[in-house]
Amino acid sequence: SKVELNARSTITYNTDFGVDERRIVLEGEGFFDVRKDPDTRFVVTAPGMEVAVHGTKFNIYAYPDKEFSEMSLLEGSVTLYSGESAIKVAPNEKVCIDRTTGRVNLRKTDNKVETAWLKKTLVFMHEPLYKVVDILERRFGVHIECSDEISLSDIYTGTFRDRSIYDILEVLRMHYGFVYKVDNNRITIRTINN
């Protein structure tokens, strides 16, 4: 089995891993390619969910400081548990969990978008600007502060393949007409008039 972790992500497991079951704890985002072993189930515990599999490929997004968690399935099948819900998930489906309300939603998804981070590609499909900012902070390990005049509910669509934070900020600057200042790992975004 293999796991690839995104930025600011960790996995932990006990020393008895693989004896009775293969159980790990994920905080952050990880892509799992789990080797089939019908005798020893593989379980991932993450904020808001537990995923049980025997052999499959899937992606989990579950940062502890976010209000939601997601799991998207590429191959095989899994059962996702969240609160009282137990959901069988098929390939090209995604489970979204609102951890503040406990609401669980199953929907179709495009796995190329869900796993774009593995190819150093950022894909934004009709995403609100606040989510774009959140993803940029996580990907590049920076803190982005936006002035109140910046409308973080504006929707953005775009793809960036293997680009620096500065390249992406320039594209966003041209699109939204803001100015920004970089000071070490802190980026301040404001309108031109401020």
Backbone as ProteinMPNN parsed JSONL, in Angstrom:
{"seq_chain_A": "SKVELNARSTITYNTDFGVDERRIVLEGEGFFDVRKDPDTRFVVTAPGMEVAVHGTKFNIYAYPDKEFSEMSLLEGSVTLYSGESAIKVAPNEKVCIDRTTGRVNLRKTDNKVETAWLKKTLVFMHEPLYKVVDILERRFGVHIECSDEISLSDIYTGTFRDRSIYDILEVLRMHYGFVYKVDNNRITIRTINN", "coords_chain_A": {"N_chain_A": [[0.84, -1.192, 0.0], [0.362, 2.311, -0.624], [0.777, 5.74, 0.316], [0.272, 9.114, -0.449], [0.982, 12.294, 0.703], [-0.464, 15.538, 1.031], [0.455, 19.027, 1.459], [1.066, 20.095, 4.859], [0.064, 17.777, 6.118], [-0.472, 14.733, 7.957], [0.125, 11.299, 8.879], [-0.579, 8.78, 11.257], [0.093, 5.747, 13.046], [-0.397, 2.743, 14.984], [1.938, 0.534, 16.689], [1.102, -2.057, 16.328], [0.168, -2.233, 13.763], [-1.311, -3.86, 11.06], [-1.537, -6.337, 12.288], [-4.127, -7.258, 13.395], [-5.752, -5.534, 11.995], [-5.318, -2.957, 9.528], [-4.861, 0.068, 10.488], [-4.934, 3.559, 10.316], [-4.426, 7.034, 11.174], [-5.394, 10.026, 9.742], [-4.585, 13.401, 9.268], [-5.306, 16.099, 7.39], [-4.626, 16.015, 3.911], [-4.654, 13.187, 1.848], [-3.679, 10.74, -0.588], [-4.603, 7.492, -1.235], [-3.458, 4.313, -2.12], [-4.386, 1.314, -1.803], [-3.28, -1.89, -1.083], [-4.774, -4.999, -1.862], [-6.048, -7.074, 0.654], [-7.775, -9.483, 1.811], [-8.0, -10.551, 4.36], [-7.159, -8.708, 6.239], [-8.456, -5.825, 7.073], [-8.319, -2.401, 5.929], [-8.279, 0.66, 7.497], [-9.037, 4.053, 7.627], [-8.974, 6.721, 9.75], [-10.208, 9.925, 10.044], [-10.733, 13.483, 10.584], [-14.113, 13.758, 11.199], [-14.83, 11.413, 9.869], [-14.65, 7.847, 9.112], [-13.064, 5.479, 7.128], [-13.455, 2.389, 5.628], [-11.774, -0.195, 3.966], [-10.762, -2.796, 1.609], [-9.111, -2.975, -0.574], [-8.202, -0.535, -2.753], [-8.375, 2.712, -4.454], [-8.289, 5.975, -3.286], [-9.061, 9.38, -2.275], [-8.644, 11.544, 0.473], [-9.729, 14.476, 2.025], [-9.258, 16.212, 4.805], [-8.684, 18.357, 6.845], [-7.933, 19.3, 10.163], [-8.584, 21.889, 11.019], [-10.599, 22.815, 9.414], [-14.087, 23.153, 8.461], [-15.251, 21.131, 7.097], [-15.081, 17.829, 5.617], [-13.877, 15.603, 3.055], [-14.194, 12.743, 0.908], [-13.122, 11.077, -1.911], [-13.617, 8.58, -4.368], [-11.61, 6.582, -6.451], [-11.106, 3.963, -7.489], [-12.444, 0.626, -6.964], [-14.287, -0.114, -3.957], [-15.635, 1.438, -1.049], [-16.637, 1.755, 2.381], [-17.955, 4.403, 4.058], [-18.043, 5.886, 7.192], [-19.78, 8.151, 9.188], [-20.738, 9.78, 11.94], [-23.979, 8.686, 12.495], [-24.246, 7.696, 9.984], [-23.664, 5.324, 7.377], [-22.111, 4.835, 4.455], [-22.001, 3.364, 1.318], [-19.641, 3.708, -1.167], [-19.069, 4.341, -4.585], [-16.833, 4.167, -7.486], [-15.83, 7.359, -8.809], [-17.439, 8.846, -7.191], [-18.16, 11.103, -4.497], [-17.984, 11.909, -1.073], [-19.182, 14.404, 0.98], [-18.757, 16.03, 4.015], [-20.2, 18.024, 6.382], [-18.819, 19.17, 9.131], [-19.727, 20.778, 11.167], [-22.502, 20.638, 11.211], [-22.989, 17.975, 10.853], [-24.061, 16.997, 8.572], [-24.186, 14.841, 5.757], [-23.245, 14.276, 2.433], [-23.564, 12.646, -0.636], [-22.183, 12.584, -3.846], [-21.644, 12.74, -7.455], [-18.371, 12.993, -8.967], [-15.431, 14.493, -10.474], [-12.616, 12.814, -10.759], [-10.148, 13.625, -11.734], [-9.981, 16.268, -11.073], [-10.191, 16.085, -8.286], [-7.795, 14.819, -7.569], [-5.818, 16.413, -8.6], [-3.797, 17.74, -7.244], [-1.799, 15.877, -6.887], [-0.347, 15.942, -9.202], [0.879, 18.332, -9.1], [-0.863, 20.326, -9.846], [-3.207, 22.906, -9.728], [-6.616, 23.118, -9.659], [-9.383, 25.03, -10.158], [-12.758, 25.06, -10.096], [-15.361, 26.935, -10.593], [-15.068, 28.035, -8.002], [-15.462, 29.714, -4.868], [-13.725, 32.735, -4.03], [-12.68, 32.769, -1.417], [-12.194, 30.069, -0.937], [-10.263, 29.528, -2.854], [-8.182, 31.109, -1.832], [-7.751, 29.75, 0.59], [-6.824, 27.253, -0.34], [-4.476, 28.039, -1.662], [-3.004, 29.009, 0.52], [-2.571, 26.631, 1.943], [-1.242, 25.012, 0.042], [1.125, 26.443, -0.513], [2.158, 27.117, 1.934], [1.728, 29.632, 3.142], [0.419, 32.675, 4.647], [-2.485, 34.335, 3.879], [-3.903, 37.448, 3.842], [-6.805, 39.234, 3.386], [-8.176, 42.399, 2.562], [-11.196, 43.975, 3.781], [-12.596, 44.985, 1.624], [-12.242, 43.291, -0.49], [-14.049, 40.98, -2.296], [-14.701, 37.992, -1.177], [-16.516, 36.114, -1.904], [-16.739, 36.043, -4.614], [-16.672, 34.172, -7.654], [-14.311, 31.912, -9.02], [-12.65, 30.406, -11.8], [-10.115, 28.363, -12.971], [-6.927, 26.95, -14.011], [-3.805, 25.908, -12.814], [-0.694, 24.77, -13.574], [2.029, 23.484, -12.02], [2.972, 26.026, -11.069], [4.314, 28.98, -9.506], [3.551, 30.649, -6.366], [3.684, 33.364, -6.813], [3.273, 33.627, -9.584], [0.605, 32.772, -9.719], [-0.673, 34.66, -8.083], [-0.296, 36.924, -9.675], [-1.93, 36.354, -11.903], [-4.439, 36.276, -10.632], [-4.468, 38.906, -9.67], [-4.626, 40.397, -12.068], [-7.118, 39.522, -12.911], [-8.919, 40.28, -10.848], [-8.169, 42.86, -10.165], [-6.785, 43.742, -7.881], [-4.213, 44.731, -5.491], [-1.172, 43.428, -4.134], [0.981, 42.52, -1.4], [3.991, 41.007, -0.482], [5.458, 39.639, 2.335], [7.817, 37.862, 3.588], [6.361, 34.901, 4.549], [3.856, 35.928, 4.525], [1.09, 37.297, 2.943], [-0.52, 40.124, 1.804], [-3.559, 41.248, 0.603], [-5.268, 43.781, -1.114], [-7.647, 46.305, -2.194], [-7.084, 48.539, -4.944], [-7.587, 51.177, -4.249], [-7.059, 51.372, -1.525]], "CA_chain_A": [[0.0, 0.0, 0.0], [1.091, 3.571, -0.7], [0.055, 6.958, 0.673], [0.938, 10.375, -0.773], [0.39, 13.341, 1.528], [-0.393, 16.92, 0.595], [1.094, 19.915, 2.437], [0.513, 20.163, 6.217], [-0.699, 16.554, 6.361], [0.258, 13.702, 8.693], [-0.541, 10.049, 9.215], [-0.003, 8.077, 12.401], [-0.437, 4.398, 13.218], [0.151, 2.053, 16.144], [2.969, -0.47, 16.401], [0.465, -3.321, 15.938], [-0.395, -2.059, 12.417], [-1.257, -5.06, 10.219], [-1.736, -7.584, 13.03], [-5.544, -7.578, 13.242], [-6.241, -4.651, 10.949], [-4.397, -1.894, 9.128], [-5.575, 1.287, 10.887], [-4.121, 4.77, 10.398], [-5.126, 8.286, 11.419], [-4.967, 11.071, 8.814], [-4.977, 14.798, 9.421], [-4.885, 16.792, 6.182], [-5.071, 15.406, 2.656], [-3.828, 12.07, 1.41], [-4.142, 9.831, -1.64], [-4.323, 6.131, -0.788], [-3.494, 3.186, -3.061], [-4.349, 0.259, -0.79], [-3.124, -3.26, -1.584], [-5.846, -5.885, -1.417], [-5.76, -8.082, 1.666], [-9.111, -9.79, 2.324], [-7.968, -10.967, 5.76], [-6.813, -7.594, 7.111], [-9.056, -4.619, 6.5], [-7.582, -1.147, 6.017], [-9.198, 1.675, 8.026], [-8.495, 5.398, 7.784], [-9.757, 7.611, 10.595], [-9.882, 11.325, 9.765], [-11.76, 14.33, 11.182], [-15.46, 13.65, 10.661], [-15.119, 10.186, 9.13], [-13.821, 6.647, 9.144], [-13.225, 4.811, 5.84], [-13.03, 0.991, 5.699], [-11.542, -0.733, 2.622], [-9.897, -3.97, 1.508], [-8.145, -2.677, -1.624], [-8.834, 0.491, -3.576], [-7.678, 3.995, -4.549], [-9.188, 7.047, -2.879], [-8.458, 10.61, -1.771], [-9.338, 12.133, 1.615], [-9.414, 15.851, 2.394], [-9.819, 16.339, 6.161], [-7.822, 19.151, 7.71], [-8.645, 19.474, 11.43], [-9.032, 23.263, 11.234], [-11.662, 23.133, 8.455], [-15.414, 22.754, 8.918], [-15.761, 20.057, 6.264], [-14.177, 16.771, 5.178], [-14.322, 14.984, 1.809], [-13.54, 11.519, 0.456], [-13.506, 10.743, -3.278], [-13.179, 7.229, -4.701], [-11.162, 6.388, -7.821], [-11.277, 2.563, -7.862], [-12.887, -0.276, -5.91], [-15.424, 0.376, -3.181], [-15.35, 1.675, 0.36], [-17.749, 2.163, 3.226], [-17.585, 5.574, 4.845], [-18.857, 6.072, 8.396], [-19.728, 9.491, 9.761], [-21.867, 9.843, 12.864], [-24.868, 7.528, 12.354], [-24.316, 7.327, 8.562], [-22.747, 4.36, 6.763], [-22.377, 5.047, 3.038], [-21.211, 2.629, 0.335], [-19.226, 4.669, -2.182], [-18.617, 3.736, -5.837], [-15.883, 5.025, -8.196], [-16.289, 8.656, -9.304], [-18.347, 9.462, -6.233], [-17.487, 11.869, -3.447], [-18.782, 12.17, 0.113], [-18.846, 15.669, 1.628], [-19.263, 16.044, 5.379], [-20.157, 19.301, 7.099], [-18.548, 18.729, 10.494], [-20.445, 21.598, 12.138], [-23.9, 20.203, 11.276], [-23.068, 16.52, 10.736], [-24.703, 16.655, 7.3], [-23.375, 14.026, 4.856], [-23.775, 14.383, 1.078], [-22.902, 11.811, -1.644], [-22.408, 13.12, -5.189], [-20.694, 12.389, -8.509], [-17.248, 13.926, -9.014], [-14.396, 14.293, -11.481], [-11.422, 12.467, -9.991], [-8.985, 14.386, -12.212], [-9.967, 17.49, -10.259], [-9.968, 15.706, -6.887], [-6.408, 14.402, -7.344], [-4.908, 17.275, -9.373], [-2.666, 18.127, -6.398], [-0.735, 14.882, -7.053], [0.422, 16.326, -10.391], [1.27, 19.729, -8.886], [-1.81, 21.145, -10.589], [-4.318, 23.468, -8.977], [-7.788, 23.251, -10.511], [-10.492, 25.715, -9.506], [-13.956, 24.978, -10.935], [-16.435, 27.728, -9.994], [-14.794, 28.088, -6.564], [-15.434, 31.059, -4.29], [-12.365, 33.226, -3.816], [-12.186, 32.372, -0.094], [-11.673, 28.705, -1.036], [-9.009, 29.656, -3.603], [-7.201, 31.622, -0.861], [-7.475, 28.66, 1.522], [-6.008, 26.244, -1.032], [-3.153, 28.625, -1.888], [-2.311, 29.026, 1.813], [-2.167, 25.268, 2.271], [-0.289, 24.511, -0.948], [2.406, 27.145, -0.493], [2.599, 27.377, 3.3], [1.717, 31.073, 3.378], [-0.793, 33.229, 5.244], [-3.013, 35.382, 3.009], [-4.866, 38.315, 4.513], [-7.511, 40.067, 2.412], [-8.912, 43.525, 3.151], [-12.653, 43.803, 3.762], [-13.131, 45.404, 0.331], [-12.111, 42.171, -1.436], [-15.235, 40.121, -2.205], [-14.248, 36.598, -1.149], [-17.562, 35.235, -2.429], [-16.619, 35.996, -6.074], [-16.384, 32.83, -8.162], [-13.143, 31.845, -9.903], [-12.358, 29.162, -12.507], [-8.799, 28.409, -13.602], [-6.021, 25.824, -13.762], [-2.395, 26.284, -12.73], [0.139, 23.578, -13.521], [3.41, 23.672, -11.585], [3.234, 27.463, -11.046], [4.663, 29.527, -8.192], [2.527, 31.494, -5.75], [3.769, 34.685, -7.435], [2.601, 33.516, -10.881], [-0.831, 32.669, -9.483], [-1.122, 35.966, -7.595], [-0.331, 37.851, -10.809], [-3.135, 36.06, -12.681], [-5.578, 36.738, -9.838], [-4.406, 40.371, -9.63], [-5.159, 40.899, -13.34], [-8.54, 39.16, -12.985], [-9.722, 40.992, -9.85], [-7.754, 44.25, -10.06], [-6.284, 44.109, -6.556], [-2.762, 44.799, -5.319], [-0.755, 42.554, -3.031], [2.321, 42.727, -0.856], [4.53, 39.777, 0.091], [6.433, 39.852, 3.39], [8.151, 36.489, 3.977], [5.265, 33.977, 4.248], [2.595, 36.65, 4.723], [0.661, 38.019, 1.741], [-1.65, 41.022, 2.066], [-4.267, 41.615, -0.623], [-6.201, 44.886, -0.873], [-8.069, 46.979, -3.406], [-6.149, 49.572, -5.389], [-7.908, 52.45, -3.575], [-6.659, 51.384, -0.105]], "C_chain_A": [[0.874, 1.241, 0.0], [0.177, 4.723, -0.309], [0.9, 8.136, 0.237], [0.212, 11.463, -0.004], [0.568, 14.709, 0.904], [0.257, 17.743, 1.713], [0.336, 19.918, 3.757], [-0.347, 18.954, 6.556], [0.166, 15.534, 7.078], [-0.583, 12.436, 8.774], [0.178, 9.46, 10.416], [-0.649, 6.694, 12.461], [0.264, 3.757, 14.401], [1.181, 1.013, 15.727], [2.369, -1.813, 16.008], [-0.216, -3.23, 14.57], [-0.22, -3.355, 11.619], [-1.478, -6.363, 10.95], [-3.188, -8.04, 12.883], [-6.2, -6.749, 12.151], [-5.16, -3.621, 10.642], [-5.125, -0.571, 9.359], [-4.581, 2.442, 10.967], [-5.029, 5.96, 10.694], [-4.53, 9.339, 10.487], [-5.466, 12.416, 9.301], [-4.423, 15.531, 8.212], [-5.457, 16.138, 4.954], [-4.103, 14.315, 2.246], [-4.506, 11.268, 0.328], [-3.678, 8.432, -1.266], [-4.47, 5.146, -1.936], [-3.28, 1.946, -2.201], [-4.302, -1.114, -1.455], [-4.236, -4.121, -1.005], [-5.317, -6.913, -0.43], [-7.092, -8.435, 2.326], [-9.14, -10.17, 3.801], [-7.707, -9.819, 6.731], [-7.363, -6.309, 6.502], [-8.188, -3.399, 6.788], [-8.58, -0.079, 6.437], [-8.445, 2.999, 8.163], [-9.467, 6.189, 8.641], [-9.264, 9.021, 10.328], [-10.974, 12.183, 10.394], [-13.101, 14.195, 10.462], [-15.799, 12.344, 9.985], [-14.194, 9.044, 9.499], [-14.113, 5.905, 7.842], [-12.644, 3.416, 5.964], [-12.942, 0.421, 4.288], [-10.776, -2.052, 2.723], [-8.841, -3.777, 0.419], [-8.77, -1.717, -2.609], [-7.932, 1.72, -3.681], [-8.68, 5.099, -4.214], [-8.401, 8.221, -2.329], [-9.301, 11.121, -0.608], [-8.806, 13.541, 1.844], [-10.065, 16.079, 3.75], [-8.848, 17.071, 7.073], [-8.581, 19.45, 9.001], [-9.172, 20.883, 11.659], [-10.112, 23.71, 10.248], [-12.997, 22.609, 8.975], [-15.993, 21.604, 8.11], [-14.661, 19.05, 5.977], [-14.759, 16.162, 3.913], [-13.544, 13.705, 1.549], [-14.048, 11.233, -0.947], [-12.859, 9.418, -3.655], [-12.815, 7.129, -6.177], [-11.437, 4.969, -8.3], [-11.787, 1.768, -6.672], [-14.141, 0.218, -5.23], [-14.982, 0.536, -1.735], [-16.677, 1.892, 1.08], [-17.246, 3.294, 4.098], [-18.576, 5.702, 5.992], [-18.652, 7.489, 8.902], [-20.956, 9.651, 10.64], [-22.683, 8.566, 12.76], [-24.916, 7.012, 10.915], [-23.252, 6.297, 8.197], [-23.075, 4.367, 5.281], [-21.435, 4.189, 2.206], [-20.917, 3.595, -0.803], [-18.672, 3.915, -3.382], [-17.611, 4.67, -6.511], [-16.563, 6.258, -8.8], [-17.405, 9.249, -8.454], [-17.534, 10.106, -5.121], [-18.466, 12.063, -2.296], [-18.269, 13.455, 0.746], [-19.52, 15.689, 2.991], [-19.091, 17.441, 5.958], [-19.998, 18.949, 8.575], [-19.243, 19.592, 11.548], [-21.891, 21.134, 12.296], [-24.04, 18.683, 11.277], [-23.709, 16.061, 9.44], [-23.716, 15.942, 6.376], [-24.036, 14.018, 3.485], [-22.933, 13.524, 0.135], [-23.224, 12.375, -3.015], [-21.368, 12.591, -6.165], [-19.572, 13.417, -8.513], [-16.33, 13.587, -10.173], [-13.094, 14.043, -10.731], [-10.152, 13.152, -10.494], [-8.845, 15.676, -11.41], [-9.602, 17.152, -8.818], [-8.507, 15.379, -6.597], [-5.4, 15.249, -8.123], [-3.674, 17.65, -8.564], [-1.518, 17.126, -6.521], [0.186, 15.236, -8.217], [0.877, 17.779, -10.315], [0.415, 20.685, -9.707], [-2.893, 21.629, -9.641], [-5.464, 23.691, -9.952], [-8.895, 23.892, -9.687], [-11.664, 25.719, -10.476], [-15.096, 25.688, -10.22], [-16.291, 27.787, -8.469], [-14.892, 29.521, -6.062], [-13.998, 31.449, -3.952], [-11.824, 32.84, -2.444], [-11.628, 30.949, -0.113], [-10.356, 28.688, -1.822], [-7.896, 30.102, -2.664], [-6.79, 30.51, 0.099], [-6.55, 27.618, 0.893], [-4.6, 26.773, -1.287], [-2.347, 28.659, -0.589], [-1.753, 27.644, 2.135], [-1.071, 24.771, 1.329], [1.087, 25.129, -0.781], [2.908, 27.486, 0.909], [2.697, 28.854, 3.627], [0.441, 31.451, 4.123], [-1.238, 34.387, 4.365], [-4.092, 36.143, 3.759], [-5.481, 39.241, 3.48], [-8.239, 41.192, 3.131], [-10.408, 43.282, 2.988], [-13.266, 44.161, 2.414], [-13.033, 44.307, -0.727], [-13.308, 41.25, -1.233], [-14.805, 38.652, -2.311], [-15.318, 35.619, -1.616], [-17.556, 35.199, -3.957], [-16.187, 34.602, -6.506], [-15.215, 32.884, -9.142], [-13.016, 30.455, -10.519], [-11.006, 29.319, -13.181], [-7.97, 27.204, -13.213], [-4.59, 26.333, -13.794], [-1.576, 25.01, -12.607], [1.57, 23.96, -13.179], [3.821, 25.151, -11.614], [3.552, 27.912, -9.626], [3.497, 30.355, -7.65], [2.521, 32.877, -6.398], [3.089, 34.696, -8.798], [1.084, 33.524, -10.704], [-1.392, 34.0, -8.983], [-1.218, 36.984, -8.732], [-1.573, 37.631, -11.661], [-4.372, 36.557, -11.931], [-5.629, 38.263, -9.766], [-5.0, 40.965, -10.905], [-6.666, 40.652, -13.439], [-9.399, 40.033, -12.064], [-9.325, 42.449, -9.651], [-7.307, 44.67, -8.675], [-4.772, 44.297, -6.591], [-2.409, 43.897, -4.144], [0.674, 42.866, -2.631], [2.753, 41.421, -0.203], [5.604, 40.154, 1.111], [6.719, 38.492, 4.022], [7.005, 35.555, 3.583], [3.897, 34.622, 4.449], [2.296, 37.478, 3.479], [-0.566, 38.842, 2.109], [-2.242, 41.437, 0.733], [-5.261, 42.724, -0.289], [-6.602, 45.492, -2.209], [-7.074, 48.087, -3.732], [-6.359, 50.874, -4.619], [-7.451, 52.513, -2.128], [-5.17, 51.424, 0.065]], "O_chain_A": [[1.978, 1.24, 0.545], [-1.027, 4.696, -0.563], [2.1, 8.177, 0.506], [-1.015, 11.554, -0.045], [1.61, 15.011, 0.323], [0.569, 17.216, 2.781], [-0.885, 19.764, 3.78], [-1.379, 19.093, 7.212], [1.374, 15.462, 6.853], [-1.813, 12.477, 8.744], [1.389, 9.619, 10.572], [-1.772, 6.491, 11.998], [1.364, 4.157, 14.782], [1.279, 0.658, 14.552], [3.061, -2.635, 15.409], [-1.075, -4.051, 14.249], [0.889, -3.881, 11.516], [-1.598, -7.408, 10.311], [-3.448, -9.096, 12.306], [-7.104, -7.222, 11.463], [-4.212, -3.446, 11.408], [-5.915, -0.14, 8.519], [-3.528, 2.329, 11.595], [-6.242, 5.899, 10.49], [-3.314, 9.525, 10.445], [-6.623, 12.557, 9.698], [-3.208, 15.585, 8.02], [-6.623, 15.746, 4.934], [-2.887, 14.496, 2.289], [-5.728, 11.123, 0.308], [-2.494, 8.213, -1.01], [-5.48, 5.142, -2.64], [-2.146, 1.57, -1.905], [-5.156, -1.458, -2.273], [-4.596, -4.001, 0.166], [-4.279, -7.537, -0.651], [-7.504, -7.778, 3.282], [-10.197, -10.117, 4.43], [-8.001, -9.94, 7.921], [-6.81, -5.775, 5.541], [-7.428, -3.369, 7.755], [-9.622, 0.075, 5.8], [-7.359, 3.053, 8.739], [-10.644, 6.315, 8.302], [-8.064, 9.292, 10.376], [-12.045, 11.665, 10.71], [-13.209, 14.481, 9.27], [-16.939, 12.158, 9.558], [-13.133, 9.226, 10.096], [-15.276, 5.719, 7.484], [-11.488, 3.253, 6.353], [-13.887, 0.524, 3.506], [-10.218, -2.386, 3.769], [-7.768, -4.375, 0.5], [-9.771, -2.05, -3.242], [-6.86, 1.768, -3.077], [-9.773, 5.155, -4.779], [-7.233, 8.088, -1.963], [-10.53, 11.132, -0.687], [-7.596, 13.77, 1.857], [-11.291, 16.133, 3.845], [-8.259, 16.471, 7.972], [-9.755, 19.816, 8.948], [-10.119, 21.062, 12.424], [-10.499, 24.879, 10.253], [-13.031, 21.724, 9.83], [-17.099, 21.143, 8.394], [-13.474, 19.358, 6.074], [-15.972, 16.189, 3.705], [-12.377, 13.593, 1.923], [-15.257, 11.152, -1.167], [-11.706, 9.157, -3.312], [-13.589, 7.529, -7.047], [-11.949, 4.782, -9.404], [-11.6, 2.163, -5.521], [-14.966, 0.892, -5.846], [-14.073, -0.148, -1.266], [-17.701, 2.175, 0.458], [-16.236, 3.161, 4.789], [-19.789, 5.637, 5.793], [-17.526, 7.97, 9.03], [-22.083, 9.657, 10.146], [-22.14, 7.473, 12.92], [-25.557, 5.996, 10.649], [-22.106, 6.377, 8.637], [-24.165, 3.964, 4.877], [-20.216, 4.269, 2.361], [-21.827, 4.225, -1.342], [-17.902, 2.968, -3.227], [-17.535, 5.845, -6.154], [-17.711, 6.203, -9.24], [-18.211, 10.049, -8.931], [-16.399, 9.721, -4.839], [-19.643, 12.348, -2.518], [-17.076, 13.59, 1.018], [-20.711, 15.399, 3.108], [-17.982, 17.971, 6.017], [-20.946, 18.478, 9.202], [-19.341, 19.185, 12.705], [-22.452, 21.224, 13.388], [-25.085, 18.157, 11.657], [-23.883, 14.861, 9.227], [-22.571, 16.366, 6.224], [-25.239, 13.784, 3.373], [-21.71, 13.661, 0.108], [-24.388, 12.622, -3.33], [-20.336, 12.058, -5.756], [-19.771, 14.566, -8.118], [-16.443, 12.522, -10.779], [-12.533, 14.962, -10.135], [-9.175, 13.25, -9.752], [-7.736, 16.117, -11.108], [-8.798, 17.848, -8.199], [-8.027, 15.636, -5.493], [-4.249, 14.843, -8.286], [-2.606, 17.858, -9.139], [-0.367, 17.491, -6.282], [1.362, 14.872, -8.216], [1.218, 18.386, -11.33], [0.892, 21.709, -10.197], [-3.431, 20.855, -8.849], [-5.298, 24.378, -10.96], [-9.296, 23.365, -8.65], [-11.582, 26.31, -11.553], [-15.73, 25.111, -9.337], [-17.265, 27.612, -7.738], [-14.456, 30.447, -6.746], [-13.168, 30.599, -3.631], [-10.624, 32.604, -2.31], [-10.683, 30.652, 0.618], [-9.445, 27.927, -1.496], [-6.797, 29.548, -2.689], [-5.604, 30.349, 0.388], [-5.602, 27.159, 1.53], [-3.629, 26.03, -1.142], [-1.15, 28.372, -0.591], [-0.602, 27.509, 2.55], [-0.088, 24.178, 1.773], [2.101, 24.44, -0.892], [3.975, 28.083, 1.053], [3.628, 29.288, 4.305], [-0.495, 30.658, 4.221], [-0.469, 35.317, 4.124], [-5.064, 35.564, 4.245], [-4.766, 39.953, 2.776], [-8.847, 40.977, 4.179], [-10.829, 42.479, 2.155], [-14.355, 43.685, 2.093], [-13.688, 44.399, -1.765], [-13.554, 40.79, -0.118], [-14.576, 38.143, -3.408], [-15.057, 34.42, -1.713], [-18.289, 34.408, -4.55], [-15.428, 33.933, -5.805], [-15.135, 33.78, -9.983], [-13.244, 29.449, -9.848], [-10.773, 30.3, -13.886], [-8.256, 26.523, -12.228], [-4.208, 27.091, -14.685], [-1.74, 24.253, -11.65], [2.239, 24.661, -13.937], [4.89, 25.489, -12.123], [3.109, 27.293, -8.659], [2.578, 30.712, -8.386], [1.464, 33.497, -6.519], [2.404, 35.659, -9.14], [0.367, 34.197, -11.445], [-2.466, 34.421, -9.413], [-2.126, 37.815, -8.744], [-2.206, 38.592, -12.097], [-5.25, 37.184, -12.524], [-6.711, 38.849, -9.797], [-5.778, 41.917, -10.847], [-7.401, 41.475, -13.985], [-10.48, 40.474, -12.455], [-10.069, 43.205, -9.027], [-7.435, 45.842, -8.319], [-4.133, 44.046, -7.613], [-3.238, 43.637, -3.273], [1.462, 43.4, -3.411], [1.987, 40.801, 0.535], [6.54, 40.89, 0.798], [5.968, 38.023, 4.878], [6.704, 35.428, 2.396], [2.888, 33.921, 4.535], [3.132, 38.256, 3.019], [-1.534, 38.317, 2.659], [-1.536, 41.915, -0.155], [-6.003, 42.63, 0.689], [-5.973, 45.225, -3.234], [-6.309, 48.513, -2.867], [-5.398, 51.6, -4.366], [-7.448, 53.594, -1.539], [-4.677, 51.438, 1.193]]}, "name": "protein", "num_of_chains": 1, "seq": "SKVELNARSTITYNTDFGVDERRIVLEGEGFFDVRKDPDTRFVVTAPGMEVAVHGTKFNIYAYPDKEFSEMSLLEGSVTLYSGESAIKVAPNEKVCIDRTTGRVNLRKTDNKVETAWLKKTLVFMHEPLYKVVDILERRFGVHIECSDEISLSDIYTGTFRDRSIYDILEVLRMHYGFVYKVDNNRITIRTINN"}
